[in-house]
Amino acid sequence: MAVPKKRTSLSKKKIRKNLWRKENAYSEARKAISFSKSISKKIDLIVKNWLS
């Protein structure tokens, strides 16, 4: 016989959502940092070529 599942509490839902958001934010921050590093390297090369 089919039995309905127990409803998850709001606090558990919030914990899961916050964990997902933190992981997502962490990966986005890593991408942004690596992107800014690559841009700064390109700018350094351009400046070095321009000065010499």
C-alpha distance matrix in Angstrom:
0.0 3.8 6.4 10.0 12.6 15.4 18.5 21.5 24.6 27.7 29.8 27.6 27.7 31.5 32.0 30.3 32.2 35.4 35.0 34.6 37.6 39.8 39.1 39.8 43.0 44.1 44.0 45.8 48.4 49.0 49.5 51.9 53.9 54.3 55.3 57.9 59.3 59.8 61.5 63.8 64.8 65.7 67.7 69.6 70.5 71.7 73.8 75.3 76.3 77.7 79.8 81.2
3.8 0.0 3.8 6.6 9.3 12.5 15.3 18.2 21.5 24.4 26.6 24.4 24.2 28.0 28.7 26.9 28.7 32.0 31.7 31.2 34.1 36.3 35.8 36.4 39.5 40.8 40.6 42.3 45.0 45.7 46.1 48.4 50.6 51.0 51.9 54.5 55.9 56.4 58.1 60.4 61.5 62.3 64.3 66.2 67.2 68.3 70.4 72.0 72.9 74.3 76.4 77.9
6.4 3.8 0.0 3.8 6.4 9.1 12.1 15.2 18.2 21.3 23.4 21.4 21.6 25.3 26.0 24.5 26.5 29.6 29.5 29.3 32.1 34.3 34.0 34.8 37.7 39.0 39.2 40.8 43.3 44.2 44.9 47.1 49.1 49.7 50.8 53.1 54.6 55.4 57.0 59.1 60.3 61.3 63.2 65.0 66.2 67.4 69.3 70.9 72.0 73.3 75.3 76.9
10.0 6.6 3.8 0.0 3.8 6.5 8.8 12.1 15.1 17.9 20.4 18.6 18.3 22.0 23.0 21.7 23.3 26.5 26.7 26.5 29.1 31.4 31.3 32.0 34.7 36.3 36.6 38.0 40.5 41.6 42.2 44.2 46.3 47.2 48.1 50.4 52.0 52.8 54.3 56.4 57.8 58.7 60.4 62.3 63.6 64.7 66.5 68.2 69.4 70.6 72.6 74.3
12.6 9.3 6.4 3.8 0.0 3.8 6.3 8.9 12.3 15.2 17.3 15.1 15.1 18.9 19.6 18.2 20.1 23.2 23.2 23.1 25.8 28.0 27.9 28.8 31.5 32.9 33.3 34.9 37.3 38.3 39.1 41.1 43.1 44.0 45.0 47.2 48.8 49.7 51.2 53.3 54.6 55.7 57.4 59.2 60.5 61.7 63.5 65.1 66.4 67.6 69.5 71.2
15.4 12.5 9.1 6.5 3.8 0.0 3.8 6.4 9.2 12.5 14.4 12.7 13.3 16.8 17.5 16.8 18.9 21.6 21.9 22.3 24.9 26.8 27.1 28.3 30.7 32.1 32.9 34.5 36.5 37.8 38.9 40.6 42.5 43.6 44.8 46.8 48.3 49.5 51.0 52.8 54.3 55.6 57.1 58.8 60.3 61.6 63.1 64.8 66.3 67.4 69.1 70.9
18.5 15.3 12.1 8.8 6.3 3.8 0.0 3.8 6.4 9.2 11.7 10.4 10.4 13.8 15.1 14.6 16.2 19.0 19.8 20.2 22.3 24.4 25.2 26.0 28.2 29.9 30.9 32.2 34.2 35.7 36.8 38.3 40.2 41.6 42.6 44.4 46.2 47.5 48.7 50.5 52.2 53.4 54.7 56.6 58.2 59.3 60.7 62.6 64.1 65.1 66.8 68.7
21.5 18.2 15.2 12.1 8.9 6.4 3.8 0.0 3.8 6.6 8.4 6.6 7.0 10.4 11.4 11.0 12.9 15.4 16.2 16.9 19.0 20.9 21.7 22.9 24.9 26.5 27.7 29.0 30.9 32.4 33.6 35.1 36.9 38.4 39.5 41.2 42.9 44.3 45.6 47.3 49.0 50.3 51.6 53.3 55.1 56.2 57.6 59.4 61.0 62.0 63.6 65.5
24.6 21.5 18.2 15.1 12.3 9.2 6.4 3.8 0.0 3.8 5.4 5.4 6.5 8.8 10.2 11.1 12.6 14.5 15.8 17.1 18.7 20.4 21.8 23.0 24.6 26.2 27.9 29.0 30.5 32.3 33.8 34.9 36.6 38.4 39.5 40.9 42.7 44.4 45.5 47.0 48.9 50.3 51.4 53.0 55.0 56.1 57.2 59.1 60.9 61.7 63.2 65.3
27.7 24.4 21.3 17.9 15.2 12.5 9.2 6.6 3.8 0.0 3.8 5.5 5.0 6.2 8.6 10.0 10.5 12.2 14.3 15.5 16.3 18.2 20.1 21.0 22.2 24.2 26.0 26.8 28.1 30.3 31.7 32.5 34.3 36.3 37.2 38.4 40.4 42.2 43.0 44.5 46.6 48.0 48.8 50.6 52.7 53.6 54.6 56.7 58.5 59.1 60.6 62.8
29.8 26.6 23.4 20.4 17.3 14.4 11.7 8.4 5.4 3.8 0.0 3.8 5.4 5.1 6.2 8.7 9.9 10.5 12.3 14.4 15.3 16.4 18.5 20.0 20.8 22.4 24.6 25.6 26.6 28.6 30.4 31.2 32.6 34.8 36.0 37.0 38.8 40.8 41.8 43.0 45.0 46.7 47.5 49.0 51.2 52.3 53.2 55.1 57.1 57.8 59.1 61.3
27.6 24.4 21.4 18.6 15.1 12.7 10.4 6.6 5.4 5.5 3.8 0.0 3.8 5.4 5.1 6.3 8.7 9.9 10.7 12.5 14.3 15.5 16.8 18.5 20.0 21.2 23.0 24.5 25.7 27.4 29.1 30.4 31.8 33.5 34.9 36.3 37.9 39.6 40.9 42.2 44.0 45.7 46.8 48.3 50.3 51.5 52.6 54.3 56.2 57.2 58.5 60.5
27.7 24.2 21.6 18.3 15.1 13.3 10.4 7.0 6.5 5.0 5.4 3.8 0.0 3.8 5.5 5.2 6.2 8.6 10.0 10.8 12.3 14.3 15.7 16.6 18.2 20.1 21.5 22.6 24.2 26.1 27.4 28.5 30.4 32.1 33.1 34.6 36.4 38.0 39.1 40.7 42.6 43.9 45.0 46.7 48.7 49.7 50.9 52.8 54.5 55.4 56.9 59.0
31.5 28.0 25.3 22.0 18.9 16.8 13.8 10.4 8.8 6.2 5.1 5.4 3.8 0.0 3.8 5.5 5.1 6.0 8.5 9.9 10.4 12.1 14.2 15.2 16.1 18.1 20.1 20.8 22.0 24.2 25.7 26.5 28.2 30.2 31.3 32.4 34.3 36.1 37.0 38.4 40.5 42.0 42.8 44.5 46.6 47.6 48.6 50.6 52.4 53.1 54.5 56.8
32.0 28.7 26.0 23.0 19.6 17.5 15.1 11.4 10.2 8.6 6.2 5.1 5.5 3.8 0.0 3.8 5.5 5.2 6.2 8.7 9.9 10.6 12.4 14.3 15.3 16.5 18.6 20.0 20.9 22.7 24.6 25.7 26.9 28.9 30.3 31.5 33.0 35.0 36.2 37.4 39.2 41.0 41.9 43.4 45.5 46.8 47.7 49.5 51.4 52.3 53.6 55.7
30.3 26.9 24.5 21.7 18.2 16.8 14.6 11.0 11.1 10.0 8.7 6.3 5.2 5.5 3.8 0.0 3.8 5.5 5.2 6.3 8.7 10.0 10.8 12.4 14.3 15.5 16.9 18.5 20.0 21.5 23.0 24.5 26.0 27.6 28.9 30.5 32.0 33.6 35.0 36.5 38.1 39.7 40.9 42.5 44.3 45.6 46.8 48.5 50.3 51.3 52.8 54.7
32.2 28.7 26.5 23.3 20.1 18.9 16.2 12.9 12.6 10.5 9.9 8.7 6.2 5.1 5.5 3.8 0.0 3.8 5.5 5.2 6.2 8.6 10.0 10.5 12.1 14.2 15.6 16.4 18.1 20.1 21.3 22.4 24.3 26.0 26.9 28.4 30.3 31.9 32.9 34.5 36.4 37.7 38.8 40.6 42.5 43.5 44.8 46.7 48.4 49.2 50.8 52.9
35.4 32.0 29.6 26.5 23.2 21.6 19.0 15.4 14.5 12.2 10.5 9.9 8.6 6.0 5.2 5.5 3.8 0.0 3.8 5.4 5.0 6.1 8.6 9.7 10.3 12.1 14.3 15.1 16.1 18.2 19.9 20.7 22.2 24.3 25.5 26.6 28.4 30.3 31.3 32.5 34.6 36.1 37.0 38.6 40.7 41.8 42.8 44.7 46.6 47.4 48.7 50.9
35.0 31.7 29.5 26.7 23.2 21.9 19.8 16.2 15.8 14.3 12.3 10.7 10.0 8.5 6.2 5.2 5.5 3.8 0.0 3.8 5.5 5.2 6.3 8.6 9.9 10.6 12.5 14.3 15.3 16.7 18.7 20.0 21.2 22.9 24.5 25.8 27.2 29.0 30.5 31.7 33.4 35.1 36.3 37.7 39.6 41.1 42.1 43.7 45.7 46.7 48.0 50.0
34.6 31.2 29.3 26.5 23.1 22.3 20.2 16.9 17.1 15.5 14.4 12.5 10.8 9.9 8.7 6.3 5.2 5.4 3.8 0.0 3.8 5.5 5.2 6.1 8.5 9.9 10.8 12.3 14.2 15.6 16.8 18.4 20.1 21.5 22.7 24.5 26.1 27.5 28.8 30.5 32.1 33.5 34.9 36.5 38.2 39.5 40.8 42.5 44.2 45.2 46.8 48.7
37.6 34.1 32.1 29.1 25.8 24.9 22.3 19.0 18.7 16.3 15.3 14.3 12.3 10.4 9.9 8.7 6.2 5.0 5.5 3.8 0.0 3.8 5.5 5.0 6.0 8.4 10.0 10.4 12.0 14.2 15.3 16.3 18.2 20.0 20.9 22.3 24.2 25.8 26.8 28.4 30.3 31.7 32.7 34.5 36.4 37.4 38.6 40.5 42.2 43.1 44.6 46.7
39.8 36.3 34.3 31.4 28.0 26.8 24.4 20.9 20.4 18.2 16.4 15.5 14.3 12.1 10.6 10.0 8.6 6.1 5.2 5.5 3.8 0.0 3.8 5.4 5.0 6.0 8.6 9.8 10.3 12.2 14.3 15.2 16.3 18.4 19.8 20.9 22.5 24.4 25.7 26.8 28.7 30.4 31.4 32.8 34.9 36.2 37.2 38.9 40.8 41.8 43.1 45.1
39.1 35.8 34.0 31.3 27.9 27.1 25.2 21.7 21.8 20.1 18.5 16.8 15.7 14.2 12.4 10.8 10.0 8.6 6.3 5.2 5.5 3.8 0.0 3.8 5.5 5.1 6.3 8.7 9.9 10.7 12.5 14.4 15.5 16.8 18.5 20.1 21.4 23.0 24.6 26.0 27.4 29.1 30.5 31.9 33.7 35.2 36.4 37.9 39.7 40.9 42.3 44.1
39.8 36.4 34.8 32.0 28.8 28.3 26.0 22.9 23.0 21.0 20.0 18.5 16.6 15.2 14.3 12.4 10.5 9.7 8.6 6.1 5.0 5.4 3.8 0.0 3.8 5.4 5.3 6.2 8.6 10.0 10.8 12.4 14.4 15.7 16.6 18.5 20.2 21.5 22.8 24.6 26.2 27.4 28.8 30.6 32.2 33.4 34.8 36.6 38.1 39.2 40.9 42.7
43.0 39.5 37.7 34.7 31.5 30.7 28.2 24.9 24.6 22.2 20.8 20.0 18.2 16.1 15.3 14.3 12.1 10.3 9.9 8.5 6.0 5.0 5.5 3.8 0.0 3.8 5.5 5.1 6.1 8.6 9.9 10.4 12.2 14.3 15.2 16.4 18.3 20.1 21.0 22.4 24.4 25.9 26.8 28.5 30.5 31.6 32.7 34.6 36.4 37.2 38.7 40.8
44.1 40.8 39.0 36.3 32.9 32.1 29.9 26.5 26.2 24.2 22.4 21.2 20.1 18.1 16.5 15.5 14.2 12.1 10.6 9.9 8.4 6.0 5.1 5.4 3.8 0.0 3.8 5.5 5.1 6.3 8.7 9.9 10.6 12.4 14.2 15.4 16.6 18.6 20.1 21.2 22.8 24.7 25.9 27.1 29.1 30.6 31.6 33.2 35.1 36.2 37.5 39.4
44.0 40.6 39.2 36.6 33.3 32.9 30.9 27.7 27.9 26.0 24.6 23.0 21.5 20.1 18.6 16.9 15.6 14.3 12.5 10.8 10.0 8.6 6.3 5.3 5.5 3.8 0.0 3.8 5.4 5.1 6.3 8.7 10.0 10.7 12.3 14.4 15.5 16.8 18.5 20.2 21.4 22.9 24.6 26.0 27.5 29.0 30.5 32.0 33.6 34.9 36.5 38.1
45.8 42.3 40.8 38.0 34.9 34.5 32.2 29.0 29.0 26.8 25.6 24.5 22.6 20.8 20.0 18.5 16.4 15.1 14.3 12.3 10.4 9.8 8.7 6.2 5.1 5.5 3.8 0.0 3.8 5.4 5.1 6.2 8.7 10.0 10.5 12.3 14.3 15.5 16.6 18.4 20.2 21.3 22.6 24.5 26.1 27.2 28.6 30.5 32.0 33.0 34.7 36.6
48.4 45.0 43.3 40.5 37.3 36.5 34.2 30.9 30.5 28.1 26.6 25.7 24.2 22.0 20.9 20.0 18.1 16.1 15.3 14.2 12.0 10.3 9.9 8.6 6.1 5.1 5.4 3.8 0.0 3.8 5.4 5.1 6.2 8.6 9.8 10.6 12.3 14.3 15.3 16.5 18.5 20.1 21.0 22.5 24.6 25.8 26.9 28.6 30.5 31.4 32.8 34.8
49.0 45.7 44.2 41.6 38.3 37.8 35.7 32.4 32.3 30.3 28.6 27.4 26.1 24.2 22.7 21.5 20.1 18.2 16.7 15.6 14.2 12.2 10.7 10.0 8.6 6.3 5.1 5.4 3.8 0.0 3.8 5.5 5.2 6.2 8.5 10.0 10.7 12.5 14.3 15.5 16.7 18.7 20.1 21.2 23.0 24.7 25.9 27.2 29.1 30.4 31.7 33.4
49.5 46.1 44.9 42.2 39.1 38.9 36.8 33.6 33.8 31.7 30.4 29.1 27.4 25.7 24.6 23.0 21.3 19.9 18.7 16.8 15.3 14.3 12.5 10.8 9.9 8.7 6.3 5.1 5.4 3.8 0.0 3.8 5.5 5.3 6.1 8.6 9.9 10.7 12.4 14.3 15.5 16.8 18.5 20.1 21.5 22.8 24.5 26.0 27.4 28.7 30.5 32.1
51.9 48.4 47.1 44.2 41.1 40.6 38.3 35.1 34.9 32.5 31.2 30.4 28.5 26.5 25.7 24.5 22.4 20.7 20.0 18.4 16.3 15.2 14.4 12.4 10.4 9.9 8.7 6.2 5.1 5.5 3.8 0.0 3.8 5.5 5.1 6.2 8.6 10.0 10.6 12.3 14.3 15.5 16.5 18.4 20.2 21.2 22.5 24.4 26.0 26.9 28.5 30.5
53.9 50.6 49.1 46.3 43.1 42.5 40.2 36.9 36.6 34.3 32.6 31.8 30.4 28.2 26.9 26.0 24.3 22.2 21.2 20.1 18.2 16.3 15.5 14.4 12.2 10.6 10.0 8.7 6.2 5.2 5.5 3.8 0.0 3.8 5.4 5.1 6.2 8.7 9.9 10.6 12.4 14.4 15.3 16.5 18.6 20.1 21.0 22.6 24.6 25.7 26.9 28.8
54.3 51.0 49.7 47.2 44.0 43.6 41.6 38.4 38.4 36.3 34.8 33.5 32.1 30.2 28.9 27.6 26.0 24.3 22.9 21.5 20.0 18.4 16.8 15.7 14.3 12.4 10.7 10.0 8.6 6.2 5.3 5.5 3.8 0.0 3.8 5.5 5.1 6.3 8.7 9.9 10.7 12.6 14.4 15.4 16.9 18.7 20.1 21.3 23.0 24.5 25.9 27.4
55.3 51.9 50.8 48.1 45.0 44.8 42.6 39.5 39.5 37.2 36.0 34.9 33.1 31.3 30.3 28.9 26.9 25.5 24.5 22.7 20.9 19.8 18.5 16.6 15.2 14.2 12.3 10.5 9.8 8.5 6.1 5.1 5.4 3.8 0.0 3.8 5.4 5.2 6.3 8.7 10.0 10.8 12.5 14.4 15.7 16.8 18.5 20.2 21.5 22.7 24.6 26.3
57.9 54.5 53.1 50.4 47.2 46.8 44.4 41.2 40.9 38.4 37.0 36.3 34.6 32.4 31.5 30.5 28.4 26.6 25.8 24.5 22.3 20.9 20.1 18.5 16.4 15.4 14.4 12.3 10.6 10.0 8.6 6.2 5.1 5.5 3.8 0.0 3.8 5.4 5.1 6.1 8.6 9.9 10.5 12.3 14.4 15.3 16.4 18.3 20.1 20.9 22.4 24.4
59.3 55.9 54.6 52.0 48.8 48.3 46.2 42.9 42.7 40.4 38.8 37.9 36.4 34.3 33.0 32.0 30.3 28.4 27.2 26.1 24.2 22.5 21.4 20.2 18.3 16.6 15.5 14.3 12.3 10.7 9.9 8.6 6.2 5.1 5.4 3.8 0.0 3.8 5.4 5.1 6.3 8.7 9.9 10.6 12.5 14.4 15.4 16.6 18.6 20.0 21.1 22.8
59.8 56.4 55.4 52.8 49.7 49.5 47.5 44.3 44.4 42.2 40.8 39.6 38.0 36.1 35.0 33.6 31.9 30.3 29.0 27.5 25.8 24.4 23.0 21.5 20.1 18.6 16.8 15.5 14.3 12.5 10.7 10.0 8.7 6.3 5.2 5.4 3.8 0.0 3.8 5.5 5.2 6.3 8.7 10.0 10.8 12.5 14.4 15.5 16.8 18.5 20.2 21.5
61.5 58.1 57.0 54.3 51.2 51.0 48.7 45.6 45.5 43.0 41.8 40.9 39.1 37.0 36.2 35.0 32.9 31.3 30.5 28.8 26.8 25.7 24.6 22.8 21.0 20.1 18.5 16.6 15.3 14.3 12.4 10.6 9.9 8.7 6.3 5.1 5.4 3.8 0.0 3.8 5.4 5.1 6.2 8.6 10.0 10.6 12.3 14.3 15.5 16.4 18.4 20.2
63.8 60.4 59.1 56.4 53.3 52.8 50.5 47.3 47.0 44.5 43.0 42.2 40.7 38.4 37.4 36.5 34.5 32.5 31.7 30.5 28.4 26.8 26.0 24.6 22.4 21.2 20.2 18.4 16.5 15.5 14.3 12.3 10.6 9.9 8.7 6.1 5.1 5.5 3.8 0.0 3.8 5.4 5.0 6.1 8.7 9.9 10.5 12.2 14.3 15.2 16.4 18.4
64.8 61.5 60.3 57.8 54.6 54.3 52.2 49.0 48.9 46.6 45.0 44.0 42.6 40.5 39.2 38.1 36.4 34.6 33.4 32.1 30.3 28.7 27.4 26.2 24.4 22.8 21.4 20.2 18.5 16.7 15.5 14.3 12.4 10.7 10.0 8.6 6.3 5.2 5.4 3.8 0.0 3.8 5.4 5.1 6.4 8.7 10.0 10.6 12.5 14.3 15.5 16.7
65.7 62.3 61.3 58.7 55.7 55.6 53.4 50.3 50.3 48.0 46.7 45.7 43.9 42.0 41.0 39.7 37.7 36.1 35.1 33.5 31.7 30.4 29.1 27.4 25.9 24.7 22.9 21.3 20.1 18.7 16.8 15.5 14.4 12.6 10.8 9.9 8.7 6.3 5.1 5.4 3.8 0.0 3.8 5.4 5.2 6.3 8.7 10.0 10.7 12.3 14.4 15.7
67.7 64.3 63.2 60.4 57.4 57.1 54.7 51.6 51.4 48.8 47.5 46.8 45.0 42.8 41.9 40.9 38.8 37.0 36.3 34.9 32.7 31.4 30.5 28.8 26.8 25.9 24.6 22.6 21.0 20.1 18.5 16.5 15.3 14.4 12.5 10.5 9.9 8.7 6.2 5.0 5.4 3.8 0.0 3.8 5.4 5.1 6.1 8.6 9.9 10.4 12.2 14.3
69.6 66.2 65.0 62.3 59.2 58.8 56.6 53.3 53.0 50.6 49.0 48.3 46.7 44.5 43.4 42.5 40.6 38.6 37.7 36.5 34.5 32.8 31.9 30.6 28.5 27.1 26.0 24.5 22.5 21.2 20.1 18.4 16.5 15.4 14.4 12.3 10.6 10.0 8.6 6.1 5.1 5.4 3.8 0.0 3.8 5.5 5.2 6.1 8.6 9.8 10.6 12.3
70.5 67.2 66.2 63.6 60.5 60.3 58.2 55.1 55.0 52.7 51.2 50.3 48.7 46.6 45.5 44.3 42.5 40.7 39.6 38.2 36.4 34.9 33.7 32.2 30.5 29.1 27.5 26.1 24.6 23.0 21.5 20.2 18.6 16.9 15.7 14.4 12.5 10.8 10.0 8.7 6.4 5.2 5.4 3.8 0.0 3.8 5.5 5.1 6.2 8.5 10.0 10.8
71.7 68.3 67.4 64.7 61.7 61.6 59.3 56.2 56.1 53.6 52.3 51.5 49.7 47.6 46.8 45.6 43.5 41.8 41.1 39.5 37.4 36.2 35.2 33.4 31.6 30.6 29.0 27.2 25.8 24.7 22.8 21.2 20.1 18.7 16.8 15.3 14.4 12.5 10.6 9.9 8.7 6.3 5.1 5.5 3.8 0.0 3.8 5.5 5.2 6.1 8.6 10.1
73.8 70.4 69.3 66.5 63.5 63.1 60.7 57.6 57.2 54.6 53.2 52.6 50.9 48.6 47.7 46.8 44.8 42.8 42.1 40.8 38.6 37.2 36.4 34.8 32.7 31.6 30.5 28.6 26.9 25.9 24.5 22.5 21.0 20.1 18.5 16.4 15.4 14.4 12.3 10.5 10.0 8.7 6.1 5.2 5.5 3.8 0.0 3.8 5.5 5.0 6.1 8.6
75.3 72.0 70.9 68.2 65.1 64.8 62.6 59.4 59.1 56.7 55.1 54.3 52.8 50.6 49.5 48.5 46.7 44.7 43.7 42.5 40.5 38.9 37.9 36.6 34.6 33.2 32.0 30.5 28.6 27.2 26.0 24.4 22.6 21.3 20.2 18.3 16.6 15.5 14.3 12.2 10.6 10.0 8.6 6.1 5.1 5.5 3.8 0.0 3.8 5.4 5.3 6.2
76.3 72.9 72.0 69.4 66.4 66.3 64.1 61.0 60.9 58.5 57.1 56.2 54.5 52.4 51.4 50.3 48.4 46.6 45.7 44.2 42.2 40.8 39.7 38.1 36.4 35.1 33.6 32.0 30.5 29.1 27.4 26.0 24.6 23.0 21.5 20.1 18.6 16.8 15.5 14.3 12.5 10.7 9.9 8.6 6.2 5.2 5.5 3.8 0.0 3.8 5.6 5.4
77.7 74.3 73.3 70.6 67.6 67.4 65.1 62.0 61.7 59.1 57.8 57.2 55.4 53.1 52.3 51.3 49.2 47.4 46.7 45.2 43.1 41.8 40.9 39.2 37.2 36.2 34.9 33.0 31.4 30.4 28.7 26.9 25.7 24.5 22.7 20.9 20.0 18.5 16.4 15.2 14.3 12.3 10.4 9.8 8.5 6.1 5.0 5.4 3.8 0.0 3.8 5.6
79.8 76.4 75.3 72.6 69.5 69.1 66.8 63.6 63.2 60.6 59.1 58.5 56.9 54.5 53.6 52.8 50.8 48.7 48.0 46.8 44.6 43.1 42.3 40.9 38.7 37.5 36.5 34.7 32.8 31.7 30.5 28.5 26.9 25.9 24.6 22.4 21.1 20.2 18.4 16.4 15.5 14.4 12.2 10.6 10.0 8.6 6.1 5.3 5.6 3.8 0.0 3.8
81.2 77.9 76.9 74.3 71.2 70.9 68.7 65.5 65.3 62.8 61.3 60.5 59.0 56.8 55.7 54.7 52.9 50.9 50.0 48.7 46.7 45.1 44.1 42.7 40.8 39.4 38.1 36.6 34.8 33.4 32.1 30.5 28.8 27.4 26.3 24.4 22.8 21.5 20.2 18.4 16.7 15.7 14.3 12.3 10.8 10.1 8.6 6.2 5.4 5.6 3.8 0.0
